[in-house]
Amino acid sequence: MERYPLRAGLEADAIIAAPDTTVALVHAVKLAQLTKGALVGLDVNGDGKISWNNNEGGLKVADKHMGLILKAEGLKR
């Protein structure tokens, strides 16, 4: 997930500049994978789990932990 905005931007630019749909599709798949990683997270250490540590967590993990913090503080979402 390192440098996601840069990598995503490069893939988007490559889609726009693609000479045909076959080339665009390759970059679209890469962009979709990057987007999924940003949302869901990545199993960086290969333990079968996506957690908040080891730079694995995406927005889904961040949302889960925000919910835990709010609950611990007695606050509602």
C-alpha positions in Angstrom: 0.0 0.0 0.0 3.0 2.2 -0.1 2.5 5.4 -2.0 -1.0 4.5 -3.0 -2.0 7.9 -4.4 1.1 8.0 -6.6 0.6 4.5 -7.9 -3.1 4.9 -8.4 -2.5 8.1 -10.3 0.0 6.5 -12.5 -2.4 3.7 -13.3 -5.2 6.1 -14.0 -2.9 8.1 -16.4 -1.9 4.9 -18.1 -5.6 4.0 -18.7 -6.2 7.4 -20.2 -3.1 7.2 -22.4 -3.7 3.6 -23.5 -3.6 3.1 -27.2 -6.3 0.4 -27.0 -8.6 -1.4 -24.6 -6.3 -4.3 -24.1 -3.6 -2.1 -22.6 -6.2 0.0 -20.7 -7.6 -3.2 -19.2 -4.2 -4.2 -17.7 -3.9 -0.9 -16.0 -7.6 -0.9 -14.9 -7.0 -4.3 -13.1 -4.0 -2.8 -11.3 -6.0 0.2 -10.3 -8.8 -2.0 -9.0 -6.3 -4.0 -6.9 -4.8 -0.8 -5.5 -8.3 0.5 -4.6 -9.3 -2.8 -3.0 -6.1 -2.7 -0.9 -6.9 0.9 0.2 -10.4 -0.1 1.2 -10.0 -3.6 2.7 -6.3 -3.7 3.5 -3.5 -6.1 2.6 -2.2 -9.2 4.3 1.4 -7.9 4.3 2.9 -10.5 6.6 1.1 -13.5 5.1 -0.6 -14.6 8.4 -4.1 -14.8 6.7 -5.4 -11.8 8.6 -5.6 -8.1 7.9 -5.0 -6.1 11.1 -4.2 -2.5 12.1 -0.5 -3.2 12.6 2.3 -3.9 10.0 0.8 -1.3 7.6 -1.9 -3.8 6.6 -5.1 -2.0 7.5 -7.3 -0.2 5.0 -10.3 2.0 5.6 -12.3 -1.0 6.7 -9.9 -1.7 9.6 -9.7 2.0 10.4 -13.5 2.2 10.6 -13.6 -0.9 12.9 -11.1 0.6 15.3 -12.8 4.0 15.3 -16.0 2.2 16.3 -14.1 0.5 19.2 -12.8 3.9 20.4 -16.2 5.5 20.2 -17.7 2.6 22.1 -15.0 2.8 24.8 -15.7 6.5 25.2 -19.5 5.9 25.4 -20.1 7.8 22.2 -22.4 6.9 19.3 -21.5 6.9 15.7 
